[in-house]
Each structure stands twice: as structure tokens, then as C-alpha cells.
Amino acid sequence: MRPKPPAGSAPGAGAGSTTRSGAVPLAALPPLAERVAAVVAAIPAGRALTYGDVAELAECRSARAVGTVMARNPSGAELPWWRVVTAQGTLADHLQLEARRHYLDEGTPLREDDRHLVRVDLRRARWSPGAPQGEGAEAAQRG
């Protein structure tokens, strides 16, 4: 168990430089965490990537490493975690209810699934960096 920082200090005090909110600036993150955070932050509303997609874009060898970075979230940033899903388009059970709210708000394409509360339709929702976004993009993806 880690000792608690002194009262009034920022979260993460003693662990390195933090911003006033307690978030670690991206430049102060380990390179992998910085790359993962940048990729996840870039995913547009209504789109999704798999952990493997993020690993590839962040030049990481392991989708599990991406999951670990996201679970620990060393940046402290408000990353759109619900936009990163398994290769089956799902999330852990304890995350599905909150993720479902985000998906409905953002218009993320979903699939019916008897075993999961929510499942992203990756065929329609998978984001391709550099691909056109907007109205024509979805039609092109359905193609």
C-alpha cells in the first residue's frame, strides 16, 4: 500500500510533475502511455477502435499493454475509454452500462447481442485515421 501524500498536495504528488488538476502532462508520461493517450484522445465521437488497433497505431506490440495503460491512466486525462473495445466490440461487464450511455449519446453503431448489454458494430464504427469523417464516411464504410 502506498503512503498517502500530505494533505493539500496534488494527487500523484511525489510521483513526478503534475498539473494543478493532478493530471500528469502528456510530455511527462512514459513514451508508451503518451502514445496510447494521444491515439485514444483522437478517436472521434461515434467511432471506436479495438485494443489491438490502438496498439498498432501507438507502435506497441501488445493489446494487453494498451489495456494496462488505459486502466492505470497515468495522464489523469479524461480519455474516451468507451471508444476502445475488444476485438468482439465489447467491454468488461462493469463498464457496459456507462459505455452504453456514451454510445447512445454519440450515435455509435451497435449490434444486438444476447450475452452483452452493449456491443459496438465494428464493421460500421471502426475508425480509420486519415479516412474522411462526416456524412459520406459512414456510407463509404458500408460500401
Secondary structure, DSSP 8 states (H G I E B T S, - for coil): ------TTS-TTTTSS---TTS---GGGS-HHHHHHHHHHHHS-TT-BEEHHHHHHHTT-S-HHHHHHHHHH-TT-----GGGEE-TTS---HHHHHHHHHHHHHHT--B---SS-S--B-HHHHB--TTS--SHHHHHHHH-
